[in-house]
Amino acid sequence: MTHKEKYVSNKEGVVKVSWVDYMICQSKDIRNNVTNFQSLENCTIIEGHLKILLLFKTKTEDFRGLSYPKLRVVTDYVLLFRVYGLETLSSLFPNLTVIRGNNLFFNYALVIYEMLQFKDVGLYSLMNITRGAVRIEKNPDLCYLATLDWSKILDSVEDNFIVANKNDRECGDVCPGTAQGQTICQQNILNGHFRGRCWSQNHCQRRLRNA
């Protein structure tokens, strides 16, 4: 455990983040049993990758109450593959801010693949993927993809591969405030559509710079 201030980089440069207590952990490979999430306890920075995969016996209720709010930075990549019952990352990693992409998974820094019950990504504190692209594929219930502006997080979106998820027209994505007639999220034009930018009905997409 270390007591001092850390610095993380984003698209605006270097930002000071004050963490009274932070812990550096090595790569995490969480699979087979939900109890293996306990290894994330107290991790603030993962120097390496975070893989969560092959949890076939888990149900949605198994993830209730699981939260690792201390995790802020992953220096390599984050990968999710076939984690049954997991619907979102919003409770698991509410403060994950930076994925550096120092080492990538086949050129990707964030991979979400064949997550059958996944409904939204939910990484509402994520502000920067420093290097690498995003691959989100074959998640049949996954919505709130059309409401994300990845250009606010990545330097380039050209290599992103986001396919075979739930059809946008079937999602009915609603950003915070929209149902009350007051859109509180940043709005811009993306792919020909002017709309609010959000991670879910509860969380707007944070912005680093003006649109």
Backbone as CSV, one residue per row, in Angstrom:
resi,resn,N_x,N_y,N_z,CA_x,CA_y,CA_z,C_x,C_y,C_z
1,MET,0.844,-1.189,0.000,0.000,0.000,0.000,0.881,1.242,0.000
2,THR,0.545,2.204,-0.837,1.348,3.406,-0.979,0.481,4.626,-0.689
3,HIS,1.089,5.652,-0.120,0.369,6.863,0.239,1.001,8.055,-0.472
4,LYS,0.435,8.454,-1.593,0.882,9.663,-2.277,-0.044,9.933,-3.451
5,GLU,0.304,10.942,-4.238,-0.500,11.289,-5.397,0.036,10.587,-6.632
6,LYS,-0.877,10.153,-7.473,-0.498,9.519,-8.734,-0.907,10.421,-9.889
7,TYR,-0.291,10.168,-11.041,-0.601,10.923,-12.242,-1.004,9.951,-13.339
8,VAL,-2.111,10.251,-14.013,-2.539,9.436,-15.142,-2.679,10.337,-16.353
9,SER,-2.440,9.777,-17.524,-2.521,10.564,-18.752,-3.867,10.378,-19.411
10,ASN,-4.337,11.423,-20.059,-5.523,11.318,-20.897,-5.277,12.137,-22.154
11,LYS,-6.314,12.342,-22.933,-6.136,13.021,-24.214,-5.814,14.503,-24.056
12,GLU,-6.001,15.007,-22.860,-5.678,16.403,-22.606,-4.263,16.566,-22.040
13,GLY,-3.602,15.461,-21.757,-2.266,15.541,-21.185,-2.166,14.677,-19.949
14,VAL,-1.609,15.240,-18.888,-1.420,14.499,-17.648,-2.277,15.130,-16.566
15,VAL,-3.005,14.283,-15.862,-3.913,14.755,-14.827,-3.489,14.174,-13.490
16,LYS,-3.449,15.001,-12.482,-3.116,14.523,-11.145,-4.364,13.947,-10.494
17,VAL,-4.230,12.753,-9.954,-5.326,12.111,-9.239,-4.843,11.834,-7.829
18,SER,-5.531,12.365,-6.857,-5.118,12.190,-5.473,-5.721,10.907,-4.912
19,TRP,-4.892,9.944,-4.630,-5.330,8.705,-4.002,-4.562,8.570,-2.693
20,VAL,-5.265,8.678,-1.603,-4.605,8.574,-0.313,-3.970,7.194,-0.180
21,ASP,-4.710,6.167,-0.561,-4.199,4.805,-0.529,-4.391,4.194,-1.902
22,TYR,-3.338,3.672,-2.474,-3.518,2.929,-3.706,-2.630,1.699,-3.689
23,MET,-3.110,0.659,-4.354,-2.385,-0.603,-4.395,-2.186,-1.025,-5.842
24,ILE,-0.969,-1.389,-6.183,-0.656,-1.885,-7.516,-0.741,-3.407,-7.508
25,CYS,-1.536,-3.946,-8.426,-1.682,-5.389,-8.577,-1.137,-5.807,-9.940
26,GLN,-0.818,-7.071,-10.049,-0.385,-7.623,-11.326,-1.604,-8.092,-12.118
27,SER,-1.371,-8.610,-13.321,-2.464,-9.055,-14.190,-3.424,-9.972,-13.440
28,LYS,-4.705,-9.838,-13.772,-5.743,-10.648,-13.142,-6.466,-11.463,-14.208
29,ASP,-6.593,-12.752,-13.950,-7.285,-13.687,-14.833,-8.365,-14.358,-13.999
30,ILE,-9.589,-13.858,-14.124,-10.691,-14.328,-13.285,-11.569,-15.249,-14.113
31,ARG,-11.661,-16.512,-13.693,-12.449,-17.478,-14.446,-12.969,-18.572,-13.512
32,ASN,-13.935,-19.310,-14.008,-14.472,-20.528,-13.389,-15.369,-20.294,-12.177
33,ASN,-14.993,-19.399,-11.278,-15.767,-19.228,-10.052,-15.823,-17.760,-9.666
34,VAL,-17.017,-17.307,-9.284,-17.198,-15.890,-8.954,-16.375,-15.479,-7.738
35,THR,-16.015,-16.431,-6.884,-15.207,-16.093,-5.708,-13.823,-15.575,-6.096
36,ASN,-13.407,-15.830,-7.319,-12.093,-15.357,-7.765,-12.037,-13.843,-7.937
37,PHE,-13.212,-13.186,-7.931,-13.222,-11.727,-7.977,-12.563,-11.127,-6.736
38,GLN,-12.486,-11.904,-5.667,-11.910,-11.383,-4.428,-10.470,-10.911,-4.611
39,SER,-9.803,-11.434,-5.626,-8.408,-11.028,-5.859,-8.291,-9.569,-6.289
40,LEU,-9.420,-8.958,-6.667,-9.414,-7.551,-7.076,-9.541,-6.597,-5.898
41,GLU,-9.821,-7.132,-4.730,-10.036,-6.295,-3.560,-8.819,-5.407,-3.329
42,ASN,-9.071,-4.112,-3.188,-8.055,-3.095,-2.888,-7.163,-2.716,-4.063
43,CYS,-7.301,-3.374,-5.220,-6.482,-2.985,-6.378,-6.910,-1.606,-6.886
44,THR,-5.959,-0.720,-7.023,-6.208,0.593,-7.609,-5.670,0.657,-9.032
45,ILE,-4.507,0.066,-9.238,-3.892,-0.025,-10.565,-3.571,-1.490,-10.845
46,ILE,-3.996,-1.981,-11.989,-3.555,-3.295,-12.446,-2.460,-3.076,-13.476
47,GLU,-1.249,-3.440,-13.118,-0.136,-3.355,-14.061,-0.125,-4.643,-14.875
48,GLY,-0.811,-4.590,-15.994,-1.018,-5.767,-16.817,-2.440,-5.762,-17.338
49,HIS,-3.003,-6.950,-17.550,-4.346,-7.047,-18.122,-5.355,-7.499,-17.075
50,LEU,-6.621,-7.313,-17.419,-7.733,-7.821,-16.620,-8.598,-8.667,-17.535
51,LYS,-8.628,-9.972,-17.277,-9.453,-10.890,-18.053,-10.500,-11.518,-17.138
52,ILE,-11.759,-11.454,-17.571,-12.862,-12.085,-16.850,-13.569,-12.975,-17.855
53,LEU,-13.535,-14.274,-17.642,-13.993,-15.173,-18.699,-14.372,-16.554,-18.167
54,LEU,-15.181,-17.233,-18.982,-15.519,-18.640,-18.780,-16.142,-18.905,-17.411
55,LEU,-17.109,-18.058,-17.075,-17.919,-18.274,-15.875,-19.285,-18.761,-16.349
56,PHE,-19.442,-20.074,-16.437,-20.625,-20.662,-17.055,-21.765,-20.926,-16.073
57,LYS,-21.470,-20.998,-14.787,-22.491,-21.373,-13.805,-23.029,-20.183,-13.026
58,THR,-22.539,-19.003,-13.322,-22.957,-17.815,-12.581,-24.314,-17.313,-13.053
59,LYS,-25.029,-16.677,-12.126,-26.322,-16.068,-12.408,-26.256,-14.591,-12.036
60,THR,-27.248,-13.845,-12.488,-27.244,-12.400,-12.251,-27.099,-12.071,-10.775
61,GLU,-27.786,-12.817,-9.924,-27.738,-12.518,-8.491,-26.352,-12.751,-7.891
62,ASP,-25.532,-13.552,-8.537,-24.177,-13.790,-8.022,-23.310,-12.538,-8.073
63,PHE,-23.678,-11.593,-8.937,-22.877,-10.377,-9.093,-23.408,-9.217,-8.256
64,ARG,-24.570,-9.392,-7.660,-25.118,-8.323,-6.828,-24.271,-8.161,-5.576
65,GLY,-23.903,-6.940,-5.306,-23.062,-6.666,-4.148,-21.577,-6.728,-4.435
66,LEU,-21.200,-7.209,-5.622,-19.785,-7.215,-5.995,-19.405,-5.852,-6.564
67,SER,-18.424,-5.206,-5.964,-17.993,-3.898,-6.455,-16.545,-3.653,-6.049
68,TYR,-15.802,-3.083,-6.990,-14.381,-2.800,-6.768,-14.107,-1.350,-7.150
69,PRO,-14.608,-0.432,-6.327,-14.529,0.997,-6.661,-13.128,1.575,-6.603
70,LYS,-12.185,0.862,-6.018,-10.818,1.388,-5.940,-10.072,1.283,-7.264
71,LEU,-10.518,0.399,-8.148,-9.793,0.189,-9.403,-9.956,1.395,-10.320
72,ARG,-8.839,2.010,-10.695,-8.850,3.203,-11.542,-8.169,2.982,-12.894
73,VAL,-7.107,2.183,-12.916,-6.281,2.076,-14.120,-5.938,0.618,-14.395
74,VAL,-6.051,0.212,-15.671,-5.496,-1.050,-16.157,-4.475,-0.679,-17.227
75,THR,-3.248,-1.139,-17.083,-2.194,-0.653,-17.980,-2.170,-1.372,-19.331
76,ASP,-2.737,-2.575,-19.423,-2.753,-3.293,-20.704,-4.161,-3.293,-21.301
77,TYR,-4.927,-4.351,-21.129,-6.247,-4.445,-21.748,-7.249,-5.075,-20.789
78,VAL,-8.523,-4.894,-21.121,-9.632,-5.503,-20.380,-10.390,-6.403,-21.343
79,LEU,-10.599,-7.653,-20.948,-11.285,-8.621,-21.800,-12.373,-9.335,-21.017
80,LEU,-13.571,-9.402,-21.611,-14.673,-10.176,-21.048,-15.163,-11.164,-22.093
81,PHE,-15.321,-12.424,-21.681,-15.729,-13.477,-22.607,-16.540,-14.534,-21.861
82,ARG,-17.788,-14.679,-22.266,-18.671,-15.722,-21.742,-18.725,-15.745,-20.217
83,VAL,-19.179,-14.637,-19.677,-19.447,-14.545,-18.242,-20.960,-14.544,-18.085
84,TYR,-21.524,-15.672,-17.730,-22.976,-15.815,-17.682,-23.559,-15.024,-16.514
85,GLY,-24.673,-14.370,-16.777,-25.390,-13.643,-15.743,-24.950,-12.209,-15.539
86,LEU,-23.786,-11.836,-16.029,-23.305,-10.460,-15.853,-23.994,-9.543,-16.852
87,GLU,-24.646,-8.491,-16.352,-25.434,-7.600,-17.195,-24.758,-6.267,-17.472
88,THR,-23.832,-5.855,-16.623,-23.177,-4.556,-16.776,-21.925,-4.523,-15.913
89,LEU,-21.031,-3.584,-16.223,-19.836,-3.376,-15.405,-19.983,-2.182,-14.467
90,SER,-21.159,-1.579,-14.445,-21.338,-0.326,-13.710,-21.114,-0.484,-12.214
91,SER,-21.511,-1.602,-11.648,-21.286,-1.827,-10.219,-19.917,-2.417,-9.941
92,LEU,-19.448,-3.272,-10.837,-18.144,-3.904,-10.625,-17.008,-2.884,-10.626
93,PHE,-17.010,-1.997,-11.614,-15.886,-1.065,-11.793,-16.393,0.366,-11.997
94,PRO,-16.981,0.951,-10.962,-17.577,2.280,-11.124,-16.569,3.403,-11.315
95,ASN,-15.304,3.158,-11.003,-14.299,4.224,-11.088,-13.151,3.913,-12.036
96,LEU,-13.304,2.893,-12.874,-12.256,2.609,-13.858,-12.193,3.760,-14.853
97,THR,-11.073,4.446,-14.881,-10.938,5.695,-15.627,-10.068,5.563,-16.869
98,VAL,-9.012,4.755,-16.792,-8.035,4.676,-17.879,-7.694,3.224,-18.185
99,ILE,-7.709,2.870,-19.475,-7.118,1.630,-19.971,-5.976,2.061,-20.886
100,ARG,-4.763,1.762,-20.509,-3.617,2.321,-21.223,-3.308,1.616,-22.539
101,GLY,-3.496,0.309,-22.608,-3.181,-0.408,-23.837,-1.691,-0.557,-24.100
102,ASN,-0.882,-0.608,-23.047,0.562,-0.799,-23.250,0.837,-2.092,-24.012
103,ASN,0.149,-3.146,-23.625,0.146,-4.408,-24.363,-1.301,-4.729,-24.701
104,LEU,-1.550,-5.134,-25.937,-2.913,-5.282,-26.433,-3.266,-6.742,-26.673
105,PHE,-4.568,-6.997,-26.763,-5.077,-8.307,-27.147,-5.447,-8.229,-28.625
106,PHE,-4.552,-8.674,-29.488,-4.756,-8.581,-30.937,-5.186,-7.168,-31.347
107,ASN,-4.447,-6.191,-30.905,-4.658,-4.770,-31.235,-5.829,-4.122,-30.502
108,TYR,-6.441,-4.839,-29.567,-7.586,-4.287,-28.840,-7.241,-4.057,-27.372
109,ALA,-7.751,-2.933,-26.852,-7.578,-2.613,-25.438,-8.809,-2.967,-24.620
110,LEU,-9.963,-3.045,-25.278,-11.206,-3.429,-24.605,-11.934,-4.421,-25.493
111,VAL,-12.166,-5.623,-24.964,-12.847,-6.680,-25.708,-14.026,-7.178,-24.886
112,ILE,-15.204,-7.159,-25.503,-16.414,-7.712,-24.884,-17.024,-8.647,-25.914
113,TYR,-16.932,-9.951,-25.653,-17.251,-10.946,-26.682,-18.115,-12.069,-26.107
114,GLU,-19.236,-12.305,-26.764,-20.155,-13.382,-26.391,-20.546,-13.324,-24.915
115,MET,-20.950,-12.134,-24.500,-21.513,-11.934,-23.158,-23.033,-11.985,-23.313
116,LEU,-23.618,-13.133,-23.051,-24.981,-13.405,-23.502,-26.046,-12.616,-22.758
117,GLN,-25.796,-12.239,-21.510,-26.788,-11.473,-20.743,-26.397,-10.000,-20.572
118,PHE,-25.333,-9.584,-21.193,-24.828,-8.219,-21.043,-25.815,-7.229,-21.649
119,LYS,-26.206,-6.195,-20.870,-27.207,-5.225,-21.326,-26.613,-3.849,-21.619
120,ASP,-25.605,-3.437,-20.887,-24.885,-2.202,-21.200,-23.467,-2.324,-20.673
121,VAL,-22.541,-1.592,-21.303,-21.135,-1.680,-20.899,-20.957,-1.130,-19.488
122,GLY,-21.476,0.067,-19.244,-21.539,0.580,-17.889,-20.263,1.159,-17.308
123,LEU,-19.220,1.321,-18.098,-17.965,1.885,-17.569,-18.041,3.411,-17.574
124,TYR,-18.935,3.946,-16.761,-19.294,5.360,-16.878,-18.205,6.322,-16.421
125,SER,-17.161,5.826,-15.777,-16.029,6.690,-15.422,-14.896,6.624,-16.432
126,LEU,-15.015,5.743,-17.426,-13.936,5.573,-18.402,-13.804,6.819,-19.273
127,MET,-12.625,7.434,-19.234,-12.389,8.662,-19.975,-11.296,8.542,-21.022
128,ASN,-10.488,7.487,-20.945,-9.379,7.396,-21.893,-8.930,5.962,-22.105
129,ILE,-8.876,5.555,-23.364,-8.155,4.362,-23.786,-6.962,4.885,-24.570
130,THR,-5.786,4.801,-23.977,-4.617,5.498,-24.493,-4.124,4.919,-25.811
131,ARG,-4.191,3.606,-25.938,-3.678,2.919,-27.128,-4.534,1.685,-27.378
132,GLY,-4.758,1.394,-28.668,-5.547,0.220,-29.009,-6.990,0.573,-29.320
133,ALA,-7.713,-0.407,-29.837,-9.093,-0.213,-30.268,-10.047,-0.997,-29.372
134,VAL,-11.326,-0.942,-29.744,-12.399,-1.590,-28.989,-13.039,-2.655,-29.866
135,ARG,-13.253,-3.833,-29.299,-13.979,-4.888,-30.009,-15.147,-5.346,-29.140
136,ILE,-16.357,-5.148,-29.653,-17.575,-5.540,-28.943,-18.413,-6.338,-29.930
137,GLU,-18.528,-7.644,-29.696,-19.090,-8.519,-30.721,-19.889,-9.666,-30.105
138,LYS,-21.012,-9.996,-30.757,-21.830,-11.167,-30.425,-22.342,-11.126,-28.990
139,ASN,-22.913,-9.976,-28.645,-23.563,-9.801,-27.344,-25.037,-9.513,-27.622
140,PRO,-25.890,-10.522,-27.641,-27.232,-10.391,-28.215,-28.181,-9.472,-27.467
141,ASP,-27.906,-9.156,-26.197,-28.775,-8.269,-25.426,-28.147,-6.907,-25.166
142,LEU,-26.993,-6.646,-25.758,-26.238,-5.436,-25.421,-26.768,-4.207,-26.148
143,CYS,-27.175,-3.218,-25.353,-27.663,-1.936,-25.872,-26.734,-0.810,-25.407
144,TYR,-27.176,0.418,-25.608,-26.408,1.618,-25.249,-25.027,1.616,-25.905
145,LEU,-24.991,1.179,-27.156,-23.782,1.322,-27.961,-23.891,2.519,-28.890
146,ALA,-25.093,2.761,-29.416,-25.307,3.909,-30.299,-25.235,5.229,-29.543
147,THR,-25.346,5.183,-28.223,-25.297,6.416,-27.428,-23.885,6.762,-26.963
148,LEU,-22.915,5.926,-27.301,-21.528,6.186,-26.900,-20.749,6.834,-28.033
149,ASP,-19.997,7.855,-27.688,-19.097,8.497,-28.642,-17.675,8.090,-28.271
150,TRP,-17.180,7.053,-28.939,-15.862,6.524,-28.609,-14.743,7.501,-28.948
151,SER,-15.017,8.474,-29.815,-13.977,9.448,-30.157,-13.606,10.328,-28.970
152,LYS,-14.440,10.345,-27.942,-14.118,11.086,-26.725,-13.181,10.298,-25.815
153,ILE,-13.002,9.013,-26.124,-12.207,8.130,-25.283,-10.937,7.679,-25.995
154,LEU,-11.039,7.499,-27.315,-9.935,7.008,-28.136,-9.419,8.105,-29.052
155,ASP,-8.150,8.050,-29.390,-7.605,8.976,-30.379,-8.160,8.693,-31.767
156,SER,-8.419,7.416,-32.065,-8.966,7.032,-33.361,-9.963,5.900,-33.172
157,VAL,-11.084,5.980,-33.888,-12.104,4.932,-33.798,-12.109,4.045,-35.044
158,GLU,-11.166,4.276,-35.943,-11.166,3.565,-37.224,-11.033,2.057,-37.073
159,ASP,-10.313,1.617,-36.063,-10.068,0.185,-35.897,-11.051,-0.486,-34.943
160,ASN,-12.020,0.261,-34.442,-13.038,-0.353,-33.586,-13.835,-1.384,-34.376
161,PHE,-14.210,-2.464,-33.716,-14.997,-3.522,-34.349,-16.182,-3.800,-33.434
162,ILE,-17.322,-3.216,-33.778,-18.521,-3.324,-32.943,-19.644,-3.858,-33.815
163,VAL,-19.904,-5.163,-33.729,-20.857,-5.827,-34.624,-21.605,-6.933,-33.879
164,ALA,-22.753,-7.329,-34.476,-23.519,-8.496,-34.021,-23.963,-8.392,-32.569
165,ASN,-24.344,-7.169,-32.184,-24.946,-6.958,-30.881,-26.441,-6.711,-31.097
166,LYS,-27.172,-6.356,-30.067,-28.604,-6.133,-30.232,-28.852,-4.969,-31.179
167,ASN,-29.837,-5.122,-32.046,-30.165,-4.082,-33.010,-30.548,-2.795,-32.289
168,ASP,-29.952,-1.682,-32.719,-30.223,-0.394,-32.071,-31.709,-0.087,-32.009
169,ARG,-32.439,-0.432,-33.051,-33.863,-0.111,-33.110,-34.685,-0.924,-32.121
170,GLU,-34.134,-2.003,-31.635,-34.826,-2.820,-30.643,-34.479,-2.414,-29.213
171,CYS,-33.493,-1.548,-29.075,-32.999,-1.208,-27.742,-33.849,-0.157,-27.030
172,GLY,-34.217,0.898,-27.735,-34.942,1.986,-27.082,-34.113,2.679,-26.019
173,ASP,-32.849,2.939,-26.335,-31.946,3.565,-25.365,-32.457,4.940,-24.944
174,VAL,-32.476,5.175,-23.648,-32.931,6.454,-23.094,-31.861,6.975,-22.145
175,CYS,-31.292,8.128,-22.469,-30.279,8.733,-21.612,-30.932,9.430,-20.420
176,PRO,-30.167,9.684,-19.366,-30.719,10.346,-18.186,-31.430,11.652,-18.528
177,GLY,-32.614,11.819,-17.981,-33.397,13.035,-18.173,-34.305,13.028,-19.371
178,THR,-34.069,12.136,-20.324,-34.847,12.138,-21.565,-36.316,11.858,-21.306
179,ALA,-36.598,10.911,-20.434,-37.987,10.549,-20.151,-38.753,11.704,-19.520
180,GLN,-38.034,12.590,-18.834,-38.669,13.759,-18.210,-38.654,14.980,-19.123
181,GLY,-38.152,14.798,-20.336,-38.119,15.898,-21.293,-36.963,16.850,-21.101
182,GLN,-35.992,16.467,-20.278,-34.832,17.321,-20.034,-33.564,16.487,-20.174
183,THR,-32.981,16.480,-21.364,-31.753,15.732,-21.589,-30.599,16.426,-20.886
184,ILE,-29.980,15.736,-19.946,-28.907,16.346,-19.167,-27.526,15.939,-19.679
185,CYS,-27.478,14.993,-20.605,-26.198,14.535,-21.148,-25.776,15.401,-22.328
186,GLN,-24.476,15.423,-22.572,-23.957,16.093,-23.761,-24.596,15.474,-25.001
187,GLN,-24.926,16.323,-25.986,-25.496,15.848,-27.237,-24.593,16.256,-28.402
188,ASN,-24.517,15.386,-29.400,-23.802,15.730,-30.622,-24.288,14.843,-31.756
189,ILE,-23.751,15.100,-32.938,-24.114,14.304,-34.111,-23.069,13.214,-34.299
190,LEU,-23.545,11.982,-34.394,-22.663,10.847,-34.617,-23.373,9.878,-35.548
191,ASN,-22.698,9.520,-36.629,-23.289,8.634,-37.639,-24.629,9.162,-38.151
192,GLY,-24.700,10.486,-38.273,-25.891,11.106,-38.829,-27.035,11.296,-37.859
193,HIS,-26.829,10.968,-36.585,-27.896,11.082,-35.596,-27.478,12.048,-34.489
194,PHE,-28.373,12.987,-34.176,-28.154,13.914,-33.072,-28.825,13.332,-31.837
195,ARG,-28.038,13.045,-30.824,-28.620,12.430,-29.629,-27.697,12.625,-28.437
196,GLY,-28.237,12.335,-27.255,-27.445,12.408,-26.043,-26.437,11.280,-25.973
197,ARG,-25.353,11.535,-25.257,-24.291,10.545,-25.112,-24.293,10.002,-23.684
198,CYS,-24.525,8.703,-23.568,-24.640,8.113,-22.236,-24.242,6.641,-22.261
199,TRP,-23.921,6.132,-21.079,-23.590,4.721,-20.893,-24.823,3.885,-20.584
200,SER,-25.831,4.526,-20.004,-27.043,3.819,-19.596,-28.105,4.859,-19.271
201,GLN,-29.251,4.399,-18.808,-30.311,5.333,-18.421,-29.958,6.100,-17.151
202,ASN,-28.891,5.685,-16.477,-28.499,6.326,-15.223,-27.230,7.169,-15.314
203,HIS,-26.439,6.992,-16.365,-25.126,7.640,-16.400,-24.831,8.245,-17.768
204,CYS,-24.572,9.557,-17.771,-24.115,10.232,-18.985,-22.670,9.842,-19.272
205,GLN,-22.275,10.029,-20.519,-20.867,9.869,-20.872,-20.131,11.135,-20.473
206,ARG,-19.087,10.968,-19.686,-18.285,12.117,-19.279,-17.468,12.594,-20.462
207,ARG,-17.197,13.875,-20.502,-16.466,14.411,-21.652,-15.140,15.007,-21.205
208,LEU,-14.164,14.874,-22.083,-12.843,15.446,-21.844,-12.672,16.789,-22.523
209,ARG,-13.416,16.971,-23.596,-13.235,18.192,-24.375,-14.558,18.537,-25.016
210,ASN,-14.648,19.717,-25.567,-15.870,20.116,-26.237,-16.053,19.334,-27.523
211,ALA,-17.300,19.116,-27.887,-17.598,18.365,-29.107,-17.174,19.167,-30.320
